[in-house]
Every structure is written in structure tokens, then in C-alpha cells.
């Protein structure tokens, strides 16, 4: 089995059975069967997509509005019971585990688009709205929300993990696209951070404090988002390269030359092979860039021609274009299915998705060294990444019952992070910390920075009931 020793020790004593019972009885009396203690439901709401052990909560509450969330948190605060927010459950790093039990608050039913201000290019949504559903709602207004992590994640979860994705090279990440929040604080009070104004100098930036807090500082119940106009023209393409370095260098040159590429994604040869098998495509099984250009008809054509020149200088090409909407959708769905495609390379094995991010100028070096490490470790581990911002993912496919393979995997993961940090990068570009990457925080951040984080956590959540055991050790 994969070693579980990296799961952090509980950060505080588990609440007494009487405290759990008091919260359960209080919620059942008010909300009936929207509070459940079913083991199957509890396990479904704990970790499902990483190697961390499944640690279910004691109960799951399906909230319908902010008042219900506030009532549940107030009750938990009164009895010292942990609170774990839950959206779509698509995160990778054990964010939804409940190492101390407690109450999981599922906000999936809070899925309303509350307002769309087309003239201001913003909207207000509840946290359970998913990315795809939001864009379906916005389409008739000629607008879209650009952050695309691949999974059909909830907007609340994307905000909590500071999600990114394939469009980040042009449109930024969640931190760049959230204007304001409504948050239920650890004592049950409801706070609003920010306004619909595009900028403000009024006090601390509480919105960005909550974006990426992974539910450790409060439960997000409303999000105000920036929107974009749907481009006049969209064109997607694939471009093969002789080596990963050539593909990375082409990306770097394109970004440095100011080309406004909307998406530029790398898949190494192993990942392209997996995509072909899983998504039934016939791509050349060589390092590949997936690209998308947004703008006017003339602008898109100019961007594509310029990138073609850059690619040719580095031995890349030819382009394979996908201009029809259904072909673009097929291409990007294949890219988004990279995790499942990697898993299909070894039936019966499991996939561990992990990510790091480095400065763009170190990207090619980091990917090449990682490929050498994979080969020397004897692992099957395709690479795919949002190379336009230096972020890439590795998806080792491992037999969980092979102790030697597990040992080699653990060593590889340690070296991957150390390599990124040595290149002035980060242990995670978009997955977040959760449980699985807590041990790397001391390597990435100095003592003073960690103390600042702890001070914020203790000030807002002195009883440590909000998603305890995540991000930092107290």
C-alpha cells in the first residue's frame, strides 16, 4: 500500500461525542433529513481523488442558503465541532477530509446565479454553481467566465483553492477574477469582503485573503466574479515538437514576444499516447502543444501565423487546426481528460495528480529534469501542463499494492518539489495545499511568513474549527 505516514497528525483533540450529538440533534430538529450520518454519504464527502486516506466527517448537512450555513456554523462554534465546507469534491490534495470528524457543509444546492451585470462585466453567484453551468447561463448575454480548471468544479471550491487552469495565461487565476465575497466566519457571523468596483484602496484586501484559504477561515456563500466578452473568433490547434524543451522554448518565446495566446498546454509523448488511447484521437505521439487563440478574425489569424513562425524555428509543426466548435470541444475535452487517460495506461493502477510551478524561464529545464527523474525511477508518469505560466502536472500511475513502487513514488514526489523550489518556484501552482502538501510549506516559506499565516488563522478561528488540519500546522 502507499504509505499514509504523510497525513498530518490531528491538530487538536477530537470533539467529545456529546458535542457531536448536540450539533446533530440541533440540525436534525431544524432541517430534518438534510442532515445525514450515513457512512456512504460521509465517505463520499471525504477525500476521493488523492492518496490521502479517506477520513469522513461525523455528519453531512446539505445547506440551501447563507442563513442555514450561518446557523450550522454557529452551532458548531458553540460546541467546538469542526466544519468542513464541500462543493463538488474535485480537489486533489485531501481538502475535504475530516481528520477530526465534525460537520461537512455541502453547498451544492446553493447553485443560483443571483445577478448578471452585463454592462459591468460581472456576476454574483452562489458557491454551488459549477463552471460549466455558469457559462451556459452567460452564453446568451455574450459573456463567459474564463477560469477553466478542467473538472466541472464549483465556483465556491475554485475560489477556496485559488484555482487556475488552461486559460490562466491570458485571463489569470481565481485571485484575479473574484471581486467580492460573502463569507460565514468561524463564529457564525456573515461578512462581506469587497464590492463590485474594479479596484479599491479601502483597507486590507480581505477578498484575496479568503481566496485560496481552503475553507480554513470561513465558508464562502456568495461570490462576485469578473466576466469576459465571448471573442469574435476562436481558433484552436495542436502543434507537435521534437522535444519537450523545444515545446517549452516555443511557449517562452511566444509569451516574451507579447503574443496574447489564450491557452497553451503541453503534453509530453507519454501523455499524448494516453490521450490517443482514451479519447480516440490520432495525434502524433511526440511532445505536443495544445493552443487556442481569441480575438477578431484578423487578430486570431495574425497570432496563429506568428506562433507558427516561432514553432518552425524550433522544429515544431505542422499545425492541426480545429476551428469548428465541435472539434474545439473534442480537443479540449481530451486535454481535460488527461488524468483519466493516464489512469487508463495501467488498468487496475491508481493515478496521483500533482503539480508544481516555476518561473517561465526555468520551465524547460524543470520539465526535462523531471522526465529524467521519471525514467530513472522506473515510473509511468505522463506530464501535462499550463506551460504559459510555468505550471505543469505530473500524473504517476502506480500499483498501490507494490511497496517498492510506492517507495520510488514518494522519493520522486519529494525531488519534484525540491527541484521546483530550487528554481524559485512553488510546491503547487493551482492544486492547493490541503493535507497532502502541508509538509512542503516549511520548505517554501520562511518562519516569519508561516507565523503570519498562523496569526491570521488564530485571530479569525481561535478554536480551530474551520477545516482543521489543512494548509499549516498550528
C-alpha positions in Angstrom: 0.0 0.0 0.0 1.0 3.6 -0.5 2.4 4.9 2.8 0.0 7.1 4.7 2.5 8.5 7.2 2.5 11.9 5.4 -1.1 12.5 6.5 -0.7 15.2 9.2 -1.4 14.3 12.8 -4.7 15.8 14.2 -4.1 19.5 15.0 -6.4 19.5 18.1 -8.3 17.0 20.2 -11.3 15.3 18.6 -14.6 16.8 19.9 -16.5 14.8 22.6 -19.3 12.6 21.5 -21.7 14.8 23.4 -20.7 17.8 21.3 -21.2 15.9 18.1 -24.6 14.7 19.4 -25.6 18.2 20.3 -24.9 19.5 16.8 -26.6 16.6 15.2 -29.7 16.9 17.3 -29.9 20.7 16.8 -29.6 20.4 13.0 -32.0 17.4 12.7 -34.6 19.3 14.7 -34.4 22.3 12.4 -33.6 20.7 9.0 -34.7 17.0 9.2 -33.2 14.7 6.7 -30.9 17.3 5.2 -28.6 16.2 8.0 -27.3 12.7 7.4 -24.9 10.3 9.2 -24.9 7.7 6.5 -21.4 6.2 6.2 -21.6 6.0 2.4 -22.5 9.7 2.2 -19.9 10.7 4.8 -17.2 8.8 2.9 -18.3 10.3 -0.4 -17.7 13.8 1.2 -14.2 12.9 2.3 -11.1 12.6 0.2 -11.7 10.7 -3.1 -9.0 11.8 -5.6 -5.7 11.7 -3.8 -3.6 9.2 -1.9 -4.5 10.6 1.5 -6.7 8.1 3.5 -10.4 8.7 3.4 -11.3 10.5 6.7 -15.1 11.0 6.7 -16.9 13.6 8.9 -19.4 12.6 11.5 -22.3 14.1 9.6 -23.1 15.9 6.4 -25.5 18.9 6.2 -27.0 20.0 2.8 -27.4 23.7 3.1 -29.8 25.8 1.0 -28.8 29.4 1.8 -26.5 31.6 3.8 -28.7 31.7 6.8 -28.6 27.9 7.1 -24.9 27.9 6.8 -24.6 30.5 9.5 -26.9 28.6 11.8 -24.9 25.4 11.3 -21.5 27.2 11.9 -22.9 29.0 15.0 -24.0 25.6 16.4 -20.6 24.0 15.7 -18.8 27.0 17.2 -20.8 26.7 20.4 -19.9 23.1 20.8 -16.3 23.1 19.4 -17.2 20.9 16.4 -15.1 21.1 13.2 -16.7 22.4 10.0 -15.6 21.2 6.5 -17.0 23.1 3.5 -17.8 20.9 0.5 -18.5 21.9 -3.1 -18.1 19.4 -6.0 -15.3 17.3 -4.4 -13.0 17.6 -7.3 -9.9 18.8 -5.5 -6.8 16.6 -5.3 -5.0 17.3 -2.1 -7.3 16.0 0.6 -9.1 19.3 1.2 -12.4 17.7 2.2 -11.0 15.2 4.6 -12.2 15.4 8.2 -9.3 14.2 10.3 -11.2 15.1 13.5 -14.7 14.3 12.2 -17.2 17.1 12.6 -19.8 18.6 10.2 -19.4 18.7 6.5 -21.5 21.5 5.0 -22.4 20.6 1.4 -23.3 23.8 -0.6 -24.1 22.1 -3.9 -27.8 23.1 -3.6 -26.7 26.7 -3.3 -26.4 26.9 -7.1 -28.2 30.1 -8.2 -26.8 32.7 -10.5 -28.1 35.7 -8.4 -27.3 38.5 -10.8 -25.6 39.2 -14.1 -24.4 42.8 -14.8 -23.6 42.6 -18.4 -22.7 46.3 -18.8 -20.2 46.0 -15.9 -18.9 42.5 -17.0 -19.5 40.9 -13.6 -22.0 38.5 -12.0 -22.9 37.3 -8.5 -23.3 33.6 -7.8 -23.8 31.1 -5.0 -20.9 28.7 -4.3 -22.6 25.6 -5.6 -22.8 26.9 -9.2 -20.4 24.9 -11.4 -18.2 26.4 -14.0 -20.0 24.8 -17.0 -23.4 25.7 -15.7 -22.3 29.3 -15.2 -21.0 29.6 -18.8 -24.2 28.1 -20.1 -26.2 30.7 -18.2 -23.9 33.5 -19.6 -23.8 32.5 -23.2 -26.9 34.3 -24.3 -25.5 37.5 -22.9 -22.4 37.1 -25.0 -20.3 36.6 -21.9 -18.2 33.9 -20.3 -16.2 33.2 -17.1 -12.7 32.2 -18.3 -11.2 30.2 -15.4 -11.2 26.6 -16.5 -9.5 24.0 -14.2 -10.7 21.1 -16.3 -13.1 19.5 -13.9 -16.6 20.9 -13.7 -15.7 22.3 -10.3 -18.0 24.5 -8.2 -17.2 28.2 -8.1 -17.0 28.1 -4.3 -14.4 25.3 -4.5 -12.5 27.1 -7.2 -12.4 30.2 -5.0 -11.4 28.3 -1.9 -8.5 26.6 -3.7 -7.4 29.7 -5.8 -8.0 27.6 -8.9 -6.4 28.2 -12.2 -6.5 26.3 -15.5 -6.0 26.3 -19.2 -7.0 30.0 -19.7 -4.8 31.4 -17.0 -2.0 32.5 -19.3 -4.4 35.2 -20.7 -7.1 35.7 -18.1 -5.3 35.0 -14.8 -6.4 32.8 -11.9 -9.3 33.0 -9.4 -7.4 35.6 -7.4 -7.6 37.9 -10.4 -11.2 37.3 -11.2 -13.0 37.5 -7.8 -14.2 41.0 -6.9 -16.1 40.3 -3.6 -17.2 37.6 -1.3 -19.9 36.8 1.3 -18.3 34.6 4.0 -19.7 32.9 7.1 -16.9 33.4 9.7 -16.0 30.7 12.3 -18.2 32.3 14.9 -21.3 32.2 12.6 -21.3 35.9 11.7 -21.7 36.8 8.0 -19.1 39.1 6.5 -18.8 40.8 3.1 -15.4 41.5 1.5 -15.0 43.9 -1.4 -17.5 45.5 -3.7 -18.4 45.4 -7.4 -15.9 48.2 -8.0 -12.9 47.1 -10.1 -10.4 48.5 -7.6 -10.2 49.7 -4.1 -7.7 51.1 -1.6 -10.0 50.8 1.3 -8.3 48.7 3.9 -6.9 45.2 3.9 -7.6 43.0 0.9 -9.9 40.6 2.7 -11.2 39.1 -0.5 -7.8 37.8 -1.5 -7.2 36.6 2.0 -10.3 34.3 1.6 -9.4 33.3 -2.0 -7.2 30.3 -1.5 -7.9 29.8 2.2 -9.3 26.4 1.5 -12.1 26.8 4.0 -9.8 27.3 6.9 -11.1 30.9 7.6 -14.8 30.6 6.8 -17.4 29.2 4.5 -17.9 31.1 1.2 -21.6 31.6 0.5 -21.5 34.2 -2.4 -19.0 35.2 -5.0 -18.9 38.3 -7.3 -16.9 37.5 -10.4 -15.4 39.3 -13.3 -16.6 38.2 -16.7 -15.3 38.5 -20.3 -17.0 39.0 -23.6 -17.1 35.9 -25.8 -14.4 36.6 -28.5 -15.5 37.3 -32.1 -13.2 34.5 -33.3 -11.7 31.4 -31.5 -9.3 29.1 -33.1 -7.6 26.0 -31.6 -4.7 23.9 -32.8 -2.2 21.3 -31.9 1.5 21.5 -32.8 3.9 18.7 -32.3 7.6 19.2 -31.4 10.7 17.0 -31.5 11.4 17.5 -27.8 9.8 18.9 -24.6 12.5 21.5 -24.5 11.5 22.8 -28.0 7.9 23.0 -27.0 8.7 24.8 -23.8 11.1 27.2 -25.6 8.4 28.0 -28.1 6.0 28.8 -25.3 8.5 31.1 -23.7 9.3 32.9 -26.9 5.6 33.4 -27.6 4.9 34.9 -24.2 8.0 37.0 -24.2 7.1 38.4 -27.7 3.7 39.5 -26.4 1.5 37.1 -28.2 -1.9 37.1 -26.4 -2.3 33.3 -26.6 -5.5 32.3 -24.6 -4.4 28.8 -24.0 -1.1 27.0 -24.4 -0.9 23.5 -22.9 1.9 21.0 -23.0 1.5 17.2 -23.2 4.6 15.0 -23.3 4.8 11.9 -25.5 3.5 9.6 -22.8 0.5 11.9 -22.2 -0.3 12.1 -25.9 -0.2 8.3 -26.1 -2.6 8.2 -23.2 -4.9 10.8 -24.8 -5.0 8.9 -28.1 -6.0 5.7 -26.3 -8.6 7.2 -24.1 -10.1 9.9 -26.3 -9.7 8.1 -29.6 -7.6 10.8 -31.2 -4.8 10.2 -33.8 -2.3 12.8 -32.6 1.5 12.2 -33.4 2.9 10.6 -30.2 5.5 13.2 -29.6 5.6 16.3 -27.3 2.6 18.4 -28.2 1.3 21.9 -27.6 -2.5 22.4 -27.5 -3.3 26.1 -28.2 -6.2 28.4 -28.5 -6.3 32.0 -29.9 -9.0 34.5 -29.1 -9.8 37.9 -30.7 -11.0 39.2 -34.0 -10.8 37.2 -37.2 -7.7 39.1 -38.4 -6.2 39.1 -34.9 -6.5 35.4 -34.4 -5.0 34.8 -37.9 -2.1 37.0 -37.1 -1.5 35.4 -33.7 -1.5 31.9 -35.3 0.8 32.9 -38.1 3.3 34.4 -35.7 3.3 31.4 -33.4 3.7 29.2 -36.5 6.9 31.0 -37.3 8.2 30.6 -33.7 7.4 26.9 -33.7 9.1 26.3 -37.1 12.3 28.0 -35.8 12.3 25.3 -33.0 11.5 22.3 -35.3 7.8 22.3 -34.4 4.8 21.7 -36.7 2.7 21.3 -38.7 -0.3 22.9 -37.0 -3.5 20.9 -37.0 -6.4 23.3 -36.8 -9.8 22.8 -35.1 -11.9 25.8 -35.9 -15.4 24.2 -35.8 -16.9 24.5 -32.3 -17.4 20.7 -32.0 -13.8 20.0 -33.0 -12.5 22.5 -30.4 -14.7 21.0 -27.8 -13.4 17.5 -28.6 -9.8 18.7 -28.5 -10.2 20.4 -25.1 -12.2 17.6 -23.6 -9.4 15.3 -24.5 -7.0 17.6 -22.7 -9.2 17.9 -19.7 -9.5 14.1 -19.5 -5.7 13.8 -19.2 -6.0 12.5 -15.6 -8.4 9.7 -16.6 -6.4 9.0 -19.7 -3.2 8.5 -17.7 -5.0 6.1 -15.3 -6.1 4.0 -18.4 -2.5 3.3 -19.3 -2.3 0.8 -16.4 -5.7 -0.8 -15.7 -6.0 -1.6 -12.1 -3.5 1.0 -11.1 -4.2 4.4 -9.5 -3.2 7.9 -10.6 -1.7 10.6 -8.3 -2.0 14.0 -9.9 0.4 16.6 -8.5 1.7 20.0 -9.7 4.5 22.5 -9.3 5.1 25.9 -10.8 8.4 27.6 -11.7 9.4 30.9 -13.4 8.8 30.7 -17.1 12.5 30.9 -17.9 13.1 27.7 -15.8 10.2 25.7 -17.3 12.1 23.7 -19.9 14.9 22.8 -17.5 12.5 21.7 -14.8 10.4 19.6 -17.1 13.5 17.9 -18.7 15.0 17.1 -15.3 11.6 15.8 -14.2 11.5 13.5 -17.2 14.9 12.1 -16.4 13.9 11.5 -12.8 10.8 9.6 -14.0 12.9 7.4 -16.2 15.5 6.8 -13.5 12.7 6.0 -11.0 11.1 3.4 -13.3 7.7 5.1 -13.1 4.9 5.6 -15.6 4.2 9.3 -15.2 2.9 11.4 -18.0 3.4 15.2 -17.9 0.8 17.8 -18.9 0.7 21.4 -18.0 -0.4 25.0 -18.3 3.1 25.9 -19.6 2.1 29.5 -20.5 2.5 30.4 -16.8 5.2 27.8 -15.8 2.8 25.4 -14.2 2.9 21.7 -15.0 1.3 18.5 -13.7 2.8 15.0 -13.3 0.4 12.0 -13.2 2.3 8.9 -11.9 0.3 5.8 -12.5 1.1 3.4 -9.7 0.2 -0.1 -8.4 -0.9 0.8 -4.8 -0.1 -2.7 -3.6 3.5 -2.6 -4.8 5.6 -1.4 -1.8 8.8 -0.8 -3.9 6.9 1.2 -6.5 5.3 3.2 -3.6 8.8 3.9 -2.2 10.1 5.1 -5.5 7.0 7.3 -6.0 7.5 9.0 -2.6 11.1 9.8 -3.4 10.1 11.2 -6.8 7.5 13.5 -5.3 10.0 14.8 -2.8 12.5 15.6 -5.5 9.9 17.2 -7.8 9.0 19.7 -5.1 12.7 20.3 -4.1 13.5 20.9 -7.8 10.7 23.5 -8.2 11.7 25.3 -5.0 15.4 25.3 -6.0 14.3 27.1 -9.2 12.4 29.7 -7.2 9.1 28.1 -7.8 6.3 26.7 -5.7 5.1 23.3 -4.5 1.7 23.9 -6.0 0.6 26.2 -8.7 -3.1 25.5 -8.5 -4.0 22.3 -6.7 -3.7 24.0 -3.3 -2.1 22.6 -0.1 -4.9 20.7 1.7 -3.4 17.9 3.7 -1.1 16.4 1.1 1.3 19.3 0.6 1.3 20.7 4.2 4.8 19.2 4.7 6.2 21.4 2.0 5.1 24.7 3.5 8.1 24.8 5.8 10.4 24.4 2.8 8.7 27.0 0.7 8.0 29.7 3.3 10.3 31.2 5.9 9.4 31.2 9.6 8.2 34.7 9.7 5.8 34.1 6.8 4.4 30.9 8.4 4.0 32.8 11.7 1.9 35.5 9.8 -0.3 32.7 8.4 -0.8 31.2 11.9 -1.6 34.6 13.4 -4.3 35.2 10.8 -5.8 31.7 11.4 -5.7 32.1 15.2 -7.2 35.6 15.0 -10.2 34.6 12.9 -10.6 31.0 14.1 -9.2 30.8 17.7 -10.9 27.4 18.3 -9.6 26.0 15.0 -12.9 24.6 13.9 -12.7 25.6 10.3 -11.3 22.7 8.2 -8.7 21.9 10.7 -5.5 20.0 9.6 -5.1 21.9 6.3 -2.5 24.3 4.9 -0.4 25.0 8.0 0.4 23.2 11.2 -0.6 25.2 14.3 
